[in-house]
Amino acid sequence: MAAGHGGCQTAKGSVTGAGDPPLSALLSQALVAFTIEFDNEFEHRMPHRTTRYGGTPHGPWLTSMAMYLNCMRFVGDEGIRVGELVRRARTKTNFRGMARWGYVTIKPDPRDARPKPPASSKIVRSTENGRRARDTWAPLFAVIETRWRERFGEEQVEGLRNALRAVVRQFETPLPDSMPILGYGLFSAPLKVREAGQTEDAGDLPLACLLSRALLAFAMEFESEAKLSLAVCADLLRVLDEEGVRQRDLPLRSGVSKEAISVALGLVQKSGLATVGATVVRLTKKGREAQRRYEQLTRGIEESWRARFGVGKVRGLRNHLERLAGDGTATRSPLFGGLTPYPDGWRAKVHKPMTLPHYPMTLHRGGFPDGS
């Protein structure tokens, strides 16, 4: 553990109490709630198709907000090179998926005479469905943020925006506007840094993008010191114990899909952190140590943020998030007030979530924040 991440002191000025969720969990719960509400509205407005829940036969396959932020927002009518899109997005997207799902075409540049041009020189162009989806996605950030202001109050939402800006503006590393698609080991994907000399102001970023940048910065610090990803620790290790938890209960306990849980289970089993039986998962002694490490490191990072960014700024951010997130559960979190899906939406046809994830499980499956 690096200097300055030595855990939370109990003296005056401490970060949190022993039972308080880490700042990363609060950021995740707000971001996931915003994303689900955003996705529900997109599904309602945009003709689409799904694997199991019907839709329009010739519509694009339904994807989440992340696929707009890391791909479609940069694909203008004239097209864009693959390498340029990644540079602008500062993170990789699922190019093959976006083509297969009907949003884009990816073809060699006919003006490139090289016998084997690199993949980064190929041209990405929107399909007709892709253009319609892009135009449907773009205004939804303001739509959902307006709903939040009406639901939670102008003072609360503006206070959260200001608190996020106060912290995000101090980050030295350029960050994307969405959580990256998780890579091998469910670690945050490497980022594409902008060229030297470029500047930006986070003031006008949508609320979802501010939340993403703050959470990703936290995750990058965690993963630079931990041997496990924040996604695995926050969404799986956190809910396990040595007595055993039924596998069927893990999605409800964690707030992420059974598919995402399956990937994470393979990782903890391979690392000797848990034993995975036919029906029950048990934390090993090594896993309990990793669980404690997760708790200590998240508290230590928040302590270091207070020192670097300002005690009042980080405390203010936590306070605003706590008012919105509550305990993160369906019965006691104000965020669940906007998560009721439209009757014809796919989320209306599956089990209702009981809690919001402590870290988004953004997978190649479509970028949904709970790994769906």
Secondary structure by P-SEA (a helix, b strand, c coil): ccccccccccccccccccccccaaaaaaaaaaaaaaaaaaaaaaccccccccccccccccccccaaaaaacccccccccccaaaaaaaaccccaaaaaaaaccccccccccccccccccccbbbbbcaaaaaaaaaacaaaaaaaaaaaaaccaaaaaaaaaaaaacccccccccccccccccccccccbbbbccccbbbbcccccaaaaaaaaaaaaaaaaaacccccaaaaacccccccccccccccccccccccaaaaaaaaaaaaaaccccccccbbbbcaaaaaaaaaaaaaaaaaaaaaaaaccaaaaaaaaaaaaaacccccccccccccccccccccccccccccccccccccccccccccccc
